[in-house]
Structure formats: C-alpha cells, structure tokens
Amino acid sequence: MVNKIDEKQLSVLVDNALNGHDDSCNKELCDRKSNFDQTNIKDALRPGGKKATHQNRIPNRVLDKFEDILIKNKTVLFEKISKNNFREIINFLNSLSKNIKGIGELAVYDTSKRLALQNNINVDYVYLHAGALEGAKKLGLDIIKDESYLVLCKKQNKQFSSLSRLNDAEKETFLCIHKNDFENLILKSK
C-alpha cells in the first residue's frame, strides 16, 4: 500500500530548500550549483579541501588513493567530461574505483556529480543510494534499476509537483537530507 503524502507540507520543505531557509539542504544545493568554477579533481573529491560530512568514515589514505588514480587518468577523465554526459563520467569513475576498498557508490556518485557540475553537465537521473534511497522509499516513489544504478523512474518525477521544481541532483540531496521528515508527511487514513 502506497502512503498518501501531504503535498502542501512537502512543498514547504522544497520551498525552504530552494529559498535558503533550510541550512543543511541550502548549503548542499548551493554547493551543487555554484561552488565549482573549473574542472578540478581535488575539489570534486574534497569540496573546499575538506571531506563532506558523509565521507568522514572514509580514511584520508583511501581518498588520497582515489585522488591519485583520478589524476593519473585525467586525460581519459577529461575526454569523458568533454562528451557532456553524466553517465560517461560515473561509469568511468566506477571502473577506476572497483579495486579501492572504502570507495563506494556514494563517493563515486558525489565525485562524478561535482565533476559534472563544474562543467555544466546535468545529472541524468535521480541516483539513489543510502539516505536518498531511504527518502524515496518513504515517499513511495518508483525505483528502477538502470544499468547497475538504482534511480527514480523518470515518469515518477511528476508524482509530487513540488519535487518537479528540483533538478535531478537537487532531488537526490533533498531526498537524503529530508528522509527523516517524510514520515511526518504521511496522511493518516480516516
């Protein structure tokens, strides 16, 4: 049974995220939109030279190893970036990270996303992992497997009109950050 969600309350959460009234979501959305002005592998891996909060469990030596591999493969990486296709970027980073214990799909996604945004490349789907996957399930959104990735079904993006105001990268952030708020949006049956 799919839960009925209070669309008005969901819209308020989206408004707060987009209008800067939600500190955690706003910082993440601003970072995704404007923090990167050129292709920079180090910034893509560690924005502003620091680990993202959800990377704290990854040892620095593991991130350093991933960074070294990205830099060694920068020529091919920039060829992938020049194709203006997010899937090219994430697939390439996935292939490079396969033998690095501690670099999982979230680190690959975040790094790919930052590289894409540095180069004005749109993320092509709402990629789901960890908190974003939990948030999507709580809202009852349709999840499909595309290649080896869990993503939101494209037609599903129209289920809640307020979510359509977010691009795919923003939706991923929103679903992750607000996953615990969604339980309060479920309308009780009468």
LUMDREN-992084 format. One record per residue: residue number from 1; z, x, y of N, C-alpha, C, CB in turn. Coordinates in steps of 0.001 Angstrom, whole numbers, plus 500000, padded with zeros to 6 digits. Each point is the difference from the previous one (the first is absolute). Glycine has a CB too. Example, Ala and Ser with C-alpha at 12.3 -4.5 7.8 and 13.67 -1.06 7.14 Angstrom:
NODE;num;nZ;nX;nY;caZ;caX;caY;cZ;cX;cY;cbZ;cbX;cbY
NODE;1;507800;513190;494310;500000;499110;501190;500000;500900;501200;501246;498108;498827
NODE;2;498034;501542;502223;500060;500820;501190;500730;499230;501090;497855;501184;499372
***
This chain:
NODE;num;nZ;nX;nY;caZ;caX;caY;cZ;cX;cY;cbZ;cbX;cbY
NODE;1;500000;500844;498821;500000;499156;501179;500000;500894;501250;501229;498143;498744
NODE;2;497859;501550;502163;499899;500765;501243;500956;499401;501031;497577;500604;499509
NODE;3;503182;500249;501133;500936;499554;501027;499250;499578;501251;501760;501527;499081
NODE;4;498732;497444;501566;499472;499607;501307;500723;500850;501037;499472;497599;499241
NODE;5;499763;502977;501656;500536;500910;501012;499951;499332;501367;499261;502003;498652
NODE;6;501762;498184;502133;500050;499492;501372;499058;500848;500858;502411;499184;499711
NODE;7;496379;500307;500512;498965;500734;500739;500437;500305;501429;498260;498898;498589
NODE;8;502513;500215;502030;500452;500253;501374;500909;501224;500055;499827;497543;500506
NODE;9;501090;502564;498555;500908;501149;499971;499242;501288;499662;501888;498477;499317
NODE;10;497133;501411;499795;499172;501160;499676;499233;500453;501238;499789;499217;497609
NODE;11;499715;499822;503149;499269;500306;501230;500888;500715;501016;498548;498004;499596
NODE;12;502727;501606;500471;500947;500665;500906;500173;501465;499593;501203;497804;500402
NODE;13;498923;502447;498297;500119;501383;499527;498763;500817;500380;501442;499213;498091
NODE;14;497377;500200;501742;498754;500695;500348;499946;500242;501501;498817;498943;498039
NODE;15;501522;500035;502754;500019;500162;501462;500921;501142;500410;499526;497552;500274
NODE;16;501675;502475;499161;500957;501059;500327;499451;501377;499645;501871;498387;499627
NODE;17;497459;501706;499243;499418;501284;499587;498880;500419;500958;500577;499489;497595
NODE;18;498567;499587;502764;498853;500330;500857;500378;500223;501461;498597;498678;498458
NODE;19;502470;500672;501984;500369;500076;501417;501105;501004;500299;499322;497648;500178
NODE;20;501042;503144;498825;500966;501060;500243;501454;499575;500012;498241;501058;501257
NODE;21;502066;497738;498233;501387;499532;499986;500698;500308;498684;499350;498202;501581
NODE;22;499958;502443;497517;500529;500337;498689;499904;501517;499900;499308;497751;498922
NODE;23;501791;502931;501371;499967;501459;500122;499412;500713;498790;501967;499795;501448
NODE;24;498494;499866;497346;499520;500731;498828;498520;499735;499753;502294;499881;499010
NODE;25;497303;498871;501079;498599;499665;499750;499133;500487;501155;500695;497991;498645
NODE;26;499775;501863;502588;499203;500414;501147;499723;501495;499962;500984;498136;501338
NODE;27;500023;502662;498361;499793;501454;499938;498944;500322;498958;502381;500417;500714
NODE;28;497712;498953;498137;499045;500262;498923;498603;499546;500404;501832;499746;498300
NODE;29;498042;499076;502324;498686;499517;500404;499420;500866;501112;500663;497676;499343
NODE;30;500159;502753;501602;499515;500876;501068;499545;501326;499422;501546;498901;501640
NODE;31;499221;501637;497413;499605;501255;499370;498635;499838;499338;502421;500614;499626
NODE;32;497371;498253;499761;498757;499787;499283;498832;499836;500958;501280;498948;498142
NODE;33;498962;500572;503054;498907;499743;500923;499664;501180;500895;500665;497647;499948
NODE;34;500327;503127;500483;499693;500924;501080;500627;501380;499906;499780;498020;501344
NODE;35;500952;502269;497626;500730;501262;499970;499117;501195;499665;502000;498718;499341
NODE;36;496813;501064;500151;499171;501090;499542;498711;500049;500801;500994;499814;497711
NODE;37;498769;501323;502923;498816;500093;500842;498933;500909;499424;501448;499572;501935
NODE;38;498815;501134;496993;498983;500826;499362;500347;500177;498535;499527;501194;502167
NODE;39;499469;499230;497071;500257;500222;498587;500961;501164;499863;497723;499104;499359
NODE;40;503420;500636;500065;501016;501025;499844;500757;499719;498716;500205;500325;502508
NODE;41;499576;500498;496507;500609;499788;498689;501521;500024;500082;497994;501034;498932
NODE;42;502550;499884;501837;501460;500103;500094;500604;498724;500584;499795;502488;500274
NODE;43;499589;496966;500781;500505;498758;500593;499804;498812;499069;499505;500919;502261
NODE;44;499431;499110;496956;499777;498899;499066;501065;499982;498915;497546;500124;500455
NODE;45;502907;501054;499164;501014;500098;498956;501405;499815;500557;498492;501525;498738
NODE;46;501762;499047;502439;501316;499911;500647;499783;499650;501466;501026;501694;498388
NODE;47;498962;497005;501944;499756;499590;501398;500995;500648;500957;499085;497820;499174
NODE;48;500395;502816;501860;500867;500656;500967;500774;501169;499410;500183;497838;501165
NODE;49;499353;502684;497706;500667;501126;499364;501208;499622;499161;499209;501343;501870
NODE;50;501047;497351;497975;501172;499531;499249;499573;499080;498873;501419;500195;502055
NODE;51;499388;499768;496903;499751;499070;498902;500231;498572;500494;500684;501749;498284
NODE;52;498511;497335;501219;500284;498579;500220;501263;499673;499200;497511;499402;500367
NODE;53;503240;499601;500073;501281;499701;499351;499853;499738;498507;500794;499063;502154
NODE;54;498126;500287;497448;499841;499719;498576;499500;501219;499219;499540;497620;500589
NODE;55;500269;503530;500080;499639;501237;499313;501218;500910;499796;497700;499831;500993
NODE;56;503457;499738;499436;501186;500860;499941;500332;500491;498596;500848;498773;501956
NODE;57;498799;500451;497032;500303;500421;498633;499007;501038;499461;501006;497754;499627
NODE;58;497900;502458;501102;499026;501005;499562;500440;501358;500543;498103;498283;499943
NODE;59;502141;502681;499178;500420;501325;500471;498925;500641;500896;501378;500280;497900
NODE;60;499062;500489;503075;499058;500670;500903;499013;500874;499245;501741;499967;501771
NODE;61;498706;500705;497171;499104;500870;499242;498848;499205;499373;501935;501538;499536
NODE;62;498337;497193;500096;498954;499148;499418;498992;499606;501096;501636;499113;498242
NODE;63;498874;500490;502920;499100;499681;501111;499210;501234;500430;501584;498204;500764
NODE;64;499066;502955;499233;499311;501248;500347;498858;500280;499027;502132;500900;500977
NODE;65;498119;498872;497743;498968;500222;498984;498816;499057;500230;501766;500739;498348
NODE;66;498530;497986;501927;498937;499027;500275;499225;500420;501249;501367;498150;498931
NODE;67;499350;502256;502095;499357;500462;501232;499081;501185;499726;501975;499199;501319
NODE;68;498502;501781;497912;499184;501176;499666;498711;499596;499283;502093;501380;499840
NODE;69;498032;497681;499222;498818;499544;499255;499030;499273;500935;501387;499796;497892
NODE;70;499139;499380;503015;499133;499301;500955;499269;501005;500902;501560;498006;499958
NODE;71;499156;502987;500504;499391;501002;500884;498939;500806;499247;502144;500141;501329
NODE;72;498138;500230;497431;499022;500745;499194;498741;499179;499756;501875;501236;498904
NODE;73;498263;497444;501104;498877;499101;499731;499515;499287;501258;500880;499689;497696
NODE;74;499421;500891;503466;499703;499297;501252;498505;499765;500226;502055;501013;500934
NODE;75;497095;499861;498593;498563;499797;500191;499546;498719;499305;499659;502490;500160
NODE;76;500744;497353;498588;499643;498784;499260;500707;498796;500607;499659;501343;497893
NODE;77;501602;498840;502504;500752;498906;500616;499274;499489;501245;502156;500972;499119
NODE;78;497398;499930;501735;499308;499580;501210;498637;499377;499697;501193;501806;501237
NODE;79;498175;498592;497651;498772;499316;499561;500316;498555;499643;499043;502174;499141
NODE;80;502067;497630;500165;500421;498634;499626;500308;499187;501253;500939;500851;497811
NODE;81;499766;499781;503137;500337;499321;501251;498731;499629;500762;502178;501261;500111
NODE;82;496830;499614;499877;498768;499750;500760;499213;498807;499465;499906;502429;500513
NODE;83;500411;497125;498271;499326;498826;499441;500561;498697;500576;499571;501297;497899
NODE;84;501512;498812;502899;500621;498827;500622;500365;498918;498987;498706;500502;502057
NODE;85;501845;499934;496819;500333;499072;498938;501394;500355;499474;497538;499687;499385
NODE;86;503412;499412;500832;501379;500264;499584;500108;500288;498509;500777;498535;501847
NODE;87;498480;500733;497355;500091;500176;498540;499599;501418;499593;499505;497553;499682
NODE;88;499522;503037;501013;499613;501395;499734;501194;500933;500224;497613;499491;500686
NODE;89;503115;500270;500387;501135;500851;500350;501126;499861;498977;499388;499792;502425
NODE;90;501010;498983;497284;501138;499796;499086;499656;500453;498583;500766;498063;501404
NODE;91;498002;501706;498159;499614;500466;498663;500055;501523;499912;498534;497980;499732
NODE;92;501014;502689;501325;500014;501463;499999;501438;500524;500000;497794;500023;501220
NODE;93;503053;499406;499615;501395;500445;500022;500700;499709;498675;500054;499616;502472
NODE;94;499613;499275;496906;500554;499694;498672;499611;501075;499001;499904;497546;500507
NODE;95;498830;502863;499528;499554;501023;499047;500706;501330;500251;497769;498858;499837
NODE;96;502482;501474;501425;500677;501254;500329;501486;499977;499635;498359;500318;501845
NODE;97;502242;498511;498154;501458;499907;499788;500396;499792;498549;500165;499084;502269
NODE;98;498876;500708;496860;500305;499643;498604;500976;500957;499323;497750;498998;499876
NODE;99;502160;502289;500421;500849;500983;499315;501183;500457;500842;497996;500743;498766
NODE;100;502340;498501;502262;501149;500362;500831;501128;499022;499708;498503;500970;501815
NODE;101;502466;499492;497438;501150;499142;499672;500766;499711;501289;500173;500969;497638
NODE;102;500014;497755;502653;500734;499599;501197;499116;499376;501069;501593;501809;499507
NODE;103;497104;498356;500363;499076;499332;500940;499459;498774;499279;499357;502193;501195
NODE;104;501075;496642;499253;499599;498752;499370;499018;499229;500858;502192;499918;498854
NODE;105;497571;498862;500725;498980;499188;500673;500361;499687;501450;499427;499018;497791
NODE;106;501850;500842;502523;500374;499702;501380;499714;501193;500918;501772;498422;499160
NODE;107;498569;502787;500411;499711;501189;500811;498494;500188;500169;502128;501069;499188
NODE;108;497119;498683;499752;498534;500110;500076;499448;498948;500957;499910;500891;497634
NODE;109;500574;497863;502232;499528;498934;500885;500314;500329;501463;500328;498322;498146
NODE;110;500928;502021;502133;500391;500266;501390;499190;501142;500607;502300;499186;499468
NODE;111;497504;501885;499774;499227;501136;500510;498542;499597;500212;501547;501604;498817
NODE;112;497896;497651;500245;498610;499524;500129;499855;499087;501209;499701;500167;497511
NODE;113;501275;498952;502656;499973;499065;501125;500044;500749;501327;501132;498266;498583
NODE;114;499723;502716;501516;500103;500757;501254;498715;500779;500281;502483;500185;499667
NODE;115;496941;500410;499304;498720;500699;500190;498922;499017;500463;500636;501685;498222
NODE;116;499353;497137;501182;499016;498983;500390;500208;499584;501451;499885;499183;497624
NODE;117;501362;500544;502750;500275;499538;501359;499722;501083;501036;501721;498455;499078
NODE;118;498504;502802;500570;499661;501099;500906;498516;499985;500337;501870;501364;499043
NODE;119;497336;498112;500029;498548;500030;500135;499397;498610;500193;499992;502042;498592
NODE;120;500846;497012;501841;499554;498621;500279;499301;499346;498815;499765;500645;502377
NODE;121;500763;499595;496441;499479;499381;498783;500973;498901;499592;498837;502157;499253
NODE;122;500646;496648;500521;500854;498884;499601;500394;500114;498538;498902;498555;501713
NODE;123;502342;501061;498010;500449;499866;498621;499315;498755;499461;502270;501150;500428
NODE;124;497149;498944;498368;499123;498948;499494;500682;498852;499277;498346;501741;499821
NODE;125;502900;498415;499800;500769;498966;499318;501455;500140;500404;498384;499956;498050
NODE;126;502421;499060;501591;501443;500133;500109;500449;500593;498666;500269;498011;501653
NODE;127;499981;503297;498362;500432;500705;498796;501481;499717;499780;498252;501819;500335
NODE;128;502091;497880;498413;501365;499582;499689;500681;500978;499052;499318;497625;500341
NODE;129;501859;502793;500044;500844;500876;499211;501404;499843;500568;498098;501664;499471
NODE;130;502880;498603;499727;501405;500004;500437;500338;498754;500819;499958;502505;500007
NODE;131;500510;497688;501221;500476;498894;500831;498921;498998;500375;501688;501541;500867
NODE;132;497105;498916;499386;498909;499076;500355;499682;499069;498833;499049;501718;501578
NODE;133;500994;498815;497217;499769;499180;498809;501101;498948;499860;498836;501939;498872
NODE;134;502400;498476;501344;501133;499072;499938;499847;498897;501046;501486;501859;499164
NODE;135;498137;498507;502055;499798;499015;501063;498892;499017;499673;500795;501680;501628
NODE;136;498099;498816;497845;498870;499128;499639;500406;499006;498916;498392;501834;500605
NODE;137;502387;498642;498419;500461;499107;498930;500931;498924;500549;499785;501879;498349
NODE;138;501099;498496;502570;500932;499022;500566;499275;498915;500787;501738;501783;500112
NODE;139;497141;498579;500520;499216;498993;500726;499057;499233;499081;500144;501428;502030
NODE;140;499758;498997;496717;499128;499318;499047;498528;500287;500232;501705;498234;499832
NODE;141;497979;502931;500716;498613;500353;500273;499301;500443;498714;500623;500669;502351
NODE;142;498086;499064;497548;499224;500383;498823;499744;501501;500008;498922;497727;499940
NODE;143;501422;502893;498959;499851;501451;499842;498956;500247;498921;502414;500440;500712
NODE;144;496654;500458;499566;498966;500333;499022;499986;501518;499798;498609;497966;500669
NODE;145;500760;502466;498264;499808;501431;499765;498554;500310;500350;501784;500098;498155
NODE;146;498040;500843;502768;498670;500431;500429;499920;501484;499689;499817;498220;501854
NODE;147;499297;502144;497221;499985;501349;499444;501390;500247;499435;498213;500843;501650
NODE;148;502497;500157;498825;501340;500249;499451;501093;499595;500976;499065;501877;498659
NODE;149;500586;497337;502359;500951;499654;501059;500359;498520;499946;499062;501832;501431
NODE;150;502218;497876;498829;500420;498620;500202;499776;499690;501473;501732;500081;498102
NODE;151;497561;498828;502166;499670;499614;501371;500152;498491;500137;498403;501957;500243
NODE;152;501675;497593;501014;499976;498558;500238;498584;499505;499830;501956;500142;501580
NODE;153;497914;498713;497814;498702;499362;499883;499496;499703;501409;500584;498994;497726
NODE;154;498164;501347;502576;499457;499820;501363;500084;498541;500462;498453;501932;499592
NODE;155;501209;497140;499540;500058;498591;500411;501430;499567;500284;497959;499533;498637
NODE;156;503002;501149;500753;501403;499670;500167;500482;500248;501421;500352;500545;497610
NODE;157;498998;500356;503077;500450;500344;501343;499980;498799;500943;499159;502308;499621
NODE;158;500168;496650;500006;499928;498811;500851;501115;499001;499694;497533;500324;500139
NODE;159;503281;499939;498833;501047;499047;499613;500969;499741;501144;499796;500774;497639
NODE;160;500640;500252;503015;500911;499856;501123;499259;500472;501242;502072;500336;498537
NODE;161;497644;498733;502378;499191;500349;501170;500644;501109;500830;499135;497658;500040
NODE;162;502178;502391;499999;500649;501045;500800;499703;501399;499451;501813;498370;500589
NODE;163;498056;501770;498111;499690;501315;499419;498597;500462;500362;501552;499495;498120
NODE;164;497563;499563;502180;498621;500372;500324;499908;500746;501335;499211;498007;498708
NODE;165;501852;501963;502071;500010;500743;501272;500248;501494;499797;500818;497935;501134
NODE;166;499545;502445;497652;500259;501404;499684;498809;500575;499237;502502;499577;499935
NODE;167;497163;501684;500340;498959;500620;499177;500624;500400;498663;498740;500846;502060
NODE;168;500448;499662;497026;500503;500256;498650;501116;501046;499969;497748;499403;499142
NODE;169;502137;501660;501641;501060;501019;500037;501284;499405;500570;498273;501820;500272
NODE;170;501602;497340;500762;501176;499360;500594;500653;499023;499029;498962;500251;502259
NODE;171;500221;499035;496965;500558;499064;499015;500844;500745;498975;498030;498470;500317
NODE;172;501474;502683;499243;500760;500792;499022;501365;500379;500573;497850;500897;499025
NODE;173;502164;499576;502212;501265;500365;500658;500899;498784;500147;498837;501844;501235
NODE;174;500598;497065;499233;500753;498770;500228;500636;499496;498703;498451;499425;501892
NODE;175;500765;500530;497038;500527;499524;498716;501141;500886;499510;497743;499067;499437
NODE;176;502124;502224;500766;501038;500934;499552;501276;499855;500833;498209;501591;499243
NODE;177;501639;498453;502062;501169;499981;500882;500746;498669;499944;498830;501619;501487
NODE;178;500440;497280;498353;500635;498671;500042;500223;499370;498628;498938;499704;502197
NODE;179;500905;501067;496737;500146;499436;498655;501314;499256;499807;498577;501840;499165
NODE;180;502492;498653;501438;501304;499352;499831;500174;498784;500899;500932;502206;499378
NODE;181;498225;497643;501627;500070;498836;500890;499299;498782;499411;500090;501554;501939
NODE;182;498988;498669;497133;499168;498907;499505;500778;498951;499221;498135;501597;499914
NODE;183;502953;498791;499440;500800;499019;499259;500533;498916;500934;500634;501779;498340
NODE;184;499621;498590;502926;500506;499021;500979;498910;499052;500479;501698;501667;500720
NODE;185;497048;498614;498947;498888;499164;500447;499612;498936;498976;499190;501929;501331
NODE;186;501401;498149;497469;499652;499041;498964;500586;498639;500344;499914;501837;498277
NODE;187;499213;497165;501775;500438;498643;500316;500624;499384;498745;498181;499744;501776
NODE;188;502943;499638;498409;500700;499356;498888;499324;498684;499676;502171;501092;500659
NODE;189;497651;498628;498027;499415;498712;499614;501010;498892;500170;498489;501145;498385
NODE;190;500970;497729;501979;500878;498833;500257;500100;499129;498792;499392;500046;502384
***
